[in-house]
Amino acid sequence: LVERYPDPDDRRGVIVRLTAEGKTAVDGAFPALLRAELGLLADLPPAERHELADLLRRLLAPFA
């Protein structure tokens, strides 16, 4: 499902990419993931969903 290549800029690193089969697997699993996430959030009122989204955005900002 993945291909690994040596990083040309850093001999310690490895570049990992999805193969075509890997992309197909991810695409097939994505709808179920979204349904599961909606199920997890179903009991949160809208204001708390927005608060959670804002907090997650702040948490992940350094990685963007």
N, C-alpha and C positions, 0 to 999 in steps of 0.2 A: 504493500500500500504506500510505501515511501521509498525514496531514493536518497542515498547519502553521498555527498561529494566532499572532498577536502576543501577547506576554505583557502583560496589562493592568497589571501591577505594575512592569514594567521594559521600557522601549521598546527596549532593546538585545536583549532575549531573544525566543525563539520557543518556543512550546509545540508539541510534536510528539506526535501520537497515531496509533495504528494504526487503519486503516479496518476495516470488517467483512472485506473481502478480505484485508487484512494479517493480521488475527487468524486467519483460516482458513489462510493460508500458514504462519504460525508453528505453529499446531496440527498441521499436516501434517508439518512438518519436525522437530518435537520428538522423536518416537520415534527417528528416525535419529540425532539428536544424543545422546540417552541411550545408544544402542548404541555410538556412537563413543567416548563417555566411558568406558563400561565396558571397551571394548577397550584404551584407554590405561591403565587401572588394573589390568588383568587380571594383570600380572606382579608387582604389588606385594603383598607379604604383608599380611595384615590389620592388623598393628601399624603398618606404614608408611602404609597408607591412612588410619588414624585420625590419625596424626601429620600427614599432609598436610591432612586436613580441619580439624584444629585450627589449623594455620598459616594456611590460607586464611580461616578464620573470624576470626582476629586481624587479618589483613591487610585484610579487608573491613569490620570493625566500625565504623570511622569513617564509612562510607557508609550505614550502616543507620539 
